Amino acid sequence: MKKYTIKDIAELAGVSKGTVDRVIHKRGKVSKKALDKVTKLLEEIDYQPNPMARNLKNNKVYKICVVLPNPEEDSFWEPCVNGVNQAMEEFRSFLIDIKLFFYSPNSTKSFQEVNNTVLGLSPNAVLLTPLFYKESILVANNYKSAGIIVSTFNNQIDLKQVVSFVGQDLHRSGRVAARLMHMIISEKSDIIICHIDETFNNAIHMQKKEKGFRDYFKELGEFEYNILTLNANKKNLDKLLNKYLISHQNVKGIFVTTSKAFNVVEILQENSYKNIKVIGYDLLSENIKYLKNNIISFLIHQSPKVQTYLALTYLIEYFLFNKEIPNQKLLPIDIVNSENLGSYIEN
């Protein structure tokens, strides 16, 4: 069924948009002739007014650019595209122009080039995933100088230039992972915090998760755990992890701070390490396979689709309905294991 705008109805009835607005919302004076024409037309097209639409501003088209890591290079970002599509579908009858842009999650150059392209388009707002901290500060400053609103999700940068953040409390997320690890391994064990495929010094989300994890064990005081950090990429992970496990033979747990827990599990299985507990993030199909079989003990679900959908919706509703954009929206830290996985997959 076609969705008719006030402009469409005015043209079909041969009256002004103001007349149509007054008839629909039953306010102000309208001649009997105009009232009859508009009322008859509304009945013919079975018009259902949107109570929020009365707040639209002067038929202006608002442009929002969403800048994401390329999901073809990292499947974690696929649900984010679904979140964007959901918001686009819900607001498709409104004057919002949403465009998606992808950068390589392994290239700061790609990140900068894509954001320079977006900057040149002069959108009203940008929804940004600030994967690279230093470069994100630079592009956020550039957007602000151009009068462009910047909102972020998943990764947080502490800048006045950013109006909003949607995601989890990453420090608390690290603490949750530590609490889970504490429950499933013995005392006086070695634990590896494993960062994969990102430069630690430029990845605030990794730093916050590690700090939360370490803070939890530090506060235990009397318990003796040796916390180690391993920074690696897919190419050298096998070599580095094996080296760590040979030199630290009391490793009982590995906390993977990204969605790449399955990469660690594959190496453990290939080298017959069967008693090391693994905790990671995100419901990727590769992770789910190992979670079902209790090879991964827990996954922390970060709800990437919800993060993206909410962050984009906040921007849309700000432009359309003058709704205030929340400075911060922290989502629950969901703990998933083999027992409750089904409910997450079904949803």
PLY file of the C-alpha trace (Angstrom):
ply
format ascii 1.0
element vertex 347
property float x
property float y
property float z
element edge 346
property int vertex1
property int vertex2
end_header
0.00 0.00 0.00
1.34 3.42 -0.96
2.09 5.78 1.90
0.69 9.23 1.14
2.30 12.40 2.40
0.41 15.57 3.19
1.88 17.01 -0.01
0.49 14.08 -2.04
-2.98 14.50 -0.56
-2.95 18.26 -1.13
-2.10 17.79 -4.83
-4.76 15.12 -5.33
-7.44 17.20 -3.60
-6.39 20.47 -5.21
-5.92 22.27 -1.90
-2.98 23.57 0.13
-0.87 21.43 2.46
-2.04 23.65 5.33
-5.65 22.79 4.56
-4.87 19.07 4.56
-3.01 19.42 7.86
-5.97 21.23 9.46
-8.43 18.58 8.27
-6.28 15.64 9.45
-5.58 17.13 12.84
-8.98 18.81 13.19
-7.67 22.24 13.99
-8.26 25.68 12.49
-10.89 26.81 10.01
-11.50 25.00 6.70
-14.21 25.74 4.13
-16.97 23.13 3.74
-15.96 22.54 0.11
-12.30 21.87 1.02
-13.31 19.77 4.02
-15.55 17.56 1.88
-12.90 17.11 -0.84
-10.13 16.19 1.61
-12.34 13.96 3.77
-13.58 12.02 0.73
-10.03 11.54 -0.54
-8.80 10.36 2.86
-11.55 7.74 2.92
-10.71 6.58 -0.61
-7.02 6.05 0.14
-7.69 4.73 3.65
-5.27 7.28 5.07
-3.84 6.47 8.53
-2.17 9.55 10.03
1.08 9.14 11.89
0.73 11.06 15.16
4.44 11.83 15.16
4.52 13.16 11.61
3.02 16.49 12.66
6.41 17.35 14.09
8.29 17.02 10.79
10.24 20.10 9.80
9.50 21.82 6.51
9.97 18.78 4.26
13.77 18.97 4.65
15.73 15.82 3.80
18.21 14.93 6.54
21.34 13.03 5.53
22.96 10.55 7.93
26.10 8.58 7.05
26.90 5.36 8.92
30.60 4.44 8.94
31.31 0.79 9.80
34.16 -1.71 9.55
33.65 -3.90 6.50
31.60 -7.00 7.50
33.22 -8.96 4.66
36.50 -8.67 6.56
35.04 -9.24 10.02
31.65 -10.93 10.35
31.05 -9.32 13.77
29.78 -6.25 11.89
27.13 -8.08 9.85
24.40 -7.58 12.52
25.24 -3.86 12.51
24.24 -3.66 8.85
20.99 -5.43 9.81
20.43 -2.79 12.50
20.88 -0.01 9.95
18.49 -1.73 7.55
15.88 -2.11 10.29
16.00 1.60 11.09
15.86 2.49 7.39
12.78 0.31 6.93
10.98 1.81 9.93
11.59 5.38 8.77
11.40 4.86 5.01
8.28 7.05 4.74
10.14 10.00 6.22
12.59 12.44 4.74
15.76 10.71 5.92
18.60 9.76 3.57
20.83 7.10 5.17
24.02 5.88 3.49
26.40 3.13 4.59
30.17 3.36 4.25
32.68 0.61 5.02
36.34 0.81 5.98
38.86 -1.96 6.53
39.04 -2.91 10.23
42.76 -3.52 9.75
43.69 -0.20 8.12
43.85 3.26 9.66
44.42 4.61 6.15
41.12 3.12 4.98
39.37 4.57 8.05
40.71 8.06 7.30
39.95 7.88 3.57
36.36 6.76 4.08
35.72 9.49 6.66
37.24 12.10 4.35
34.80 10.96 1.67
31.90 11.26 4.11
33.10 14.69 5.23
32.98 15.84 1.61
29.30 14.86 1.37
28.38 17.29 4.20
25.77 15.10 5.92
23.76 16.36 8.87
25.11 13.58 11.08
27.55 10.67 11.14
27.16 7.45 13.11
30.72 6.26 13.64
32.44 3.16 14.96
35.70 4.63 16.33
37.83 1.51 16.01
41.09 3.49 15.91
41.30 5.90 18.82
43.81 8.50 17.55
42.33 8.68 14.07
38.80 8.81 15.51
39.66 11.93 17.50
40.92 13.58 14.33
37.87 12.75 12.21
35.47 13.70 15.02
37.14 17.09 15.25
36.87 17.49 11.47
33.16 16.69 11.54
32.51 19.11 14.36
34.37 21.89 12.56
32.07 21.28 9.58
28.96 21.47 11.76
28.23 17.74 11.47
26.79 15.83 14.45
28.80 12.73 15.44
27.39 9.79 17.38
29.27 6.59 18.25
28.51 2.99 19.14
30.38 -0.14 20.25
33.65 1.72 20.96
33.70 4.88 23.05
35.90 7.95 22.71
35.78 10.55 25.45
35.26 13.67 23.40
32.97 16.66 23.67
32.71 16.48 19.90
30.65 13.29 20.16
27.01 13.73 21.17
26.21 10.14 22.06
27.54 6.65 22.76
25.55 3.42 22.59
27.18 0.22 23.80
28.35 -1.57 26.91
30.43 -0.42 29.86
33.64 -2.04 28.64
35.49 -1.82 31.95
32.59 -3.57 33.67
32.47 -6.06 30.81
36.09 -6.97 31.57
35.20 -7.40 35.24
32.32 -9.71 34.32
34.69 -11.84 32.26
37.09 -11.98 35.21
34.34 -13.04 37.60
33.36 -15.84 35.24
36.97 -16.95 34.91
37.38 -16.88 38.68
34.41 -19.25 38.98
35.73 -21.89 36.60
39.50 -22.12 37.21
41.53 -23.00 40.25
43.65 -20.66 42.35
47.34 -20.08 41.63
46.71 -20.32 37.89
48.08 -18.37 34.95
45.50 -16.52 32.84
46.16 -15.04 29.39
44.36 -11.91 28.21
44.49 -12.28 24.42
44.06 -9.30 22.08
43.75 -10.28 18.42
44.03 -8.25 15.22
44.11 -4.73 16.64
46.89 -2.45 17.84
46.45 -2.41 21.61
47.78 1.12 22.15
45.24 2.50 19.67
42.29 0.32 20.76
40.58 1.84 23.80
37.97 -0.94 23.94
40.71 -3.53 24.48
42.40 -1.42 27.11
39.17 -0.95 29.07
38.33 -4.64 28.97
41.83 -5.59 30.13
41.79 -3.01 32.91
38.42 -4.27 34.16
39.68 -7.86 34.08
42.89 -7.02 35.94
41.11 -4.78 38.46
38.83 -7.64 39.47
41.70 -10.03 40.22
43.75 -7.28 41.84
40.93 -6.60 44.29
40.77 -10.27 45.31
43.96 -9.68 47.24
44.62 -13.03 48.85
44.12 -15.07 45.69
47.15 -15.80 43.56
46.62 -15.50 39.83
49.26 -14.56 37.30
47.67 -12.40 34.57
49.53 -12.31 31.25
48.82 -10.23 28.13
49.23 -11.51 24.58
48.91 -9.14 21.59
48.70 -10.97 18.28
47.18 -11.07 14.84
45.80 -14.02 12.92
49.10 -14.59 11.12
51.27 -14.92 14.22
48.68 -16.07 16.79
49.57 -19.75 16.44
53.26 -19.16 16.99
52.89 -16.65 19.83
50.20 -18.55 21.72
52.14 -21.81 21.58
55.23 -20.00 22.82
53.26 -18.60 25.76
51.78 -21.98 26.63
55.19 -23.67 26.55
56.77 -21.03 28.79
53.74 -20.81 31.12
52.58 -24.37 31.67
50.16 -23.40 34.44
47.79 -21.54 32.09
44.24 -22.54 32.99
42.25 -19.80 31.30
42.30 -17.47 28.26
40.19 -14.33 27.99
39.83 -13.17 24.37
38.84 -9.49 24.23
37.43 -9.58 20.69
35.11 -11.84 18.69
38.04 -14.11 17.70
37.78 -16.68 20.52
37.33 -19.41 17.90
40.83 -18.67 16.54
42.28 -19.42 19.97
40.21 -22.58 20.37
41.35 -23.93 17.00
44.99 -23.57 18.08
44.33 -25.20 21.46
42.65 -28.15 19.78
45.36 -28.58 17.17
47.96 -28.75 19.94
45.92 -30.95 22.30
45.41 -28.37 25.06
42.13 -29.69 26.46
41.92 -28.24 29.96
42.22 -24.53 29.25
38.99 -22.55 29.75
38.17 -19.90 27.14
35.93 -16.85 27.56
35.29 -14.49 24.67
32.81 -12.19 22.97
30.03 -12.31 20.42
27.74 -14.84 18.82
29.62 -15.49 15.61
28.80 -18.83 14.01
32.37 -20.03 14.62
32.12 -19.16 18.31
28.66 -20.69 18.65
29.94 -24.03 17.38
32.49 -24.23 20.21
30.10 -22.81 22.81
27.54 -25.53 22.05
30.18 -28.15 22.79
31.38 -26.35 25.96
34.83 -25.82 24.44
34.22 -22.10 24.88
32.86 -21.68 28.41
31.15 -18.30 28.05
30.54 -15.63 25.44
29.66 -12.06 26.35
27.02 -10.88 23.89
27.46 -7.23 22.88
24.21 -6.94 20.85
25.78 -5.20 17.82
22.48 -5.01 15.91
20.71 -3.34 18.84
23.60 -0.93 19.37
23.50 0.23 15.76
19.72 0.40 15.55
19.39 2.47 18.73
22.23 4.86 17.89
20.81 5.51 14.42
17.24 5.84 15.69
18.32 8.47 18.22
19.75 10.58 15.40
16.70 10.11 13.19
14.25 11.04 15.93
16.33 14.09 16.82
15.97 15.44 13.29
12.36 14.42 12.74
10.77 14.95 16.13
13.22 17.14 18.08
13.82 14.33 20.56
16.86 14.77 22.76
19.76 12.44 21.95
20.88 10.61 25.11
24.53 11.27 25.89
25.02 7.62 26.76
23.00 4.44 26.48
24.63 1.45 28.18
23.26 -1.96 27.21
23.13 -5.01 29.49
26.17 -7.28 29.59
24.64 -10.60 28.51
26.41 -13.81 29.54
25.76 -16.70 27.15
26.66 -20.35 27.67
25.58 -23.63 26.10
22.43 -23.74 28.24
20.88 -20.40 27.30
22.34 -20.06 23.79
19.11 -21.22 22.16
17.13 -18.20 23.30
19.70 -15.82 21.79
19.85 -17.67 18.48
16.04 -17.75 18.22
15.93 -13.99 18.73
0 1
1 2
2 3
3 4
4 5
5 6
6 7
7 8
8 9
9 10
10 11
11 12
12 13
13 14
14 15
15 16
16 17
17 18
18 19
19 20
20 21
21 22
22 23
23 24
24 25
25 26
26 27
27 28
28 29
29 30
30 31
31 32
32 33
33 34
34 35
35 36
36 37
37 38
38 39
39 40
40 41
41 42
42 43
43 44
44 45
45 46
46 47
47 48
48 49
49 50
50 51
51 52
52 53
53 54
54 55
55 56
56 57
57 58
58 59
59 60
60 61
61 62
62 63
63 64
64 65
65 66
66 67
67 68
68 69
69 70
70 71
71 72
72 73
73 74
74 75
75 76
76 77
77 78
78 79
79 80
80 81
81 82
82 83
83 84
84 85
85 86
86 87
87 88
88 89
89 90
90 91
91 92
92 93
93 94
94 95
95 96
96 97
97 98
98 99
99 100
100 101
101 102
102 103
103 104
104 105
105 106
106 107
107 108
108 109
109 110
110 111
111 112
112 113
113 114
114 115
115 116
116 117
117 118
118 119
119 120
120 121
121 122
122 123
123 124
124 125
125 126
126 127
127 128
128 129
129 130
130 131
131 132
132 133
133 134
134 135
135 136
136 137
137 138
138 139
139 140
140 141
141 142
142 143
143 144
144 145
145 146
146 147
147 148
148 149
149 150
150 151
151 152
152 153
153 154
154 155
155 156
156 157
157 158
158 159
159 160
160 161
161 162
162 163
163 164
164 165
165 166
166 167
167 168
168 169
169 170
170 171
171 172
172 173
173 174
174 175
175 176
176 177
177 178
178 179
179 180
180 181
181 182
182 183
183 184
184 185
185 186
186 187
187 188
188 189
189 190
190 191
191 192
192 193
193 194
194 195
195 196
196 197
197 198
198 199
199 200
200 201
201 202
202 203
203 204
204 205
205 206
206 207
207 208
208 209
209 210
210 211
211 212
212 213
213 214
214 215
215 216
216 217
217 218
218 219
219 220
220 221
221 222
222 223
223 224
224 225
225 226
226 227
227 228
228 229
229 230
230 231
231 232
232 233
233 234
234 235
235 236
236 237
237 238
238 239
239 240
240 241
241 242
242 243
243 244
244 245
245 246
246 247
247 248
248 249
249 250
250 251
251 252
252 253
253 254
254 255
255 256
256 257
257 258
258 259
259 260
260 261
261 262
262 263
263 264
264 265
265 266
266 267
267 268
268 269
269 270
270 271
271 272
272 273
273 274
274 275
275 276
276 277
277 278
278 279
279 280
280 281
281 282
282 283
283 284
284 285
285 286
286 287
287 288
288 289
289 290
290 291
291 292
292 293
293 294
294 295
295 296
296 297
297 298
298 299
299 300
300 301
301 302
302 303
303 304
304 305
305 306
306 307
307 308
308 309
309 310
310 311
311 312
312 313
313 314
314 315
315 316
316 317
317 318
318 319
319 320
320 321
321 322
322 323
323 324
324 325
325 326
326 327
327 328
328 329
329 330
330 331
331 332
332 333
333 334
334 335
335 336
336 337
337 338
338 339
339 340
340 341
341 342
342 343
343 344
344 345
345 346
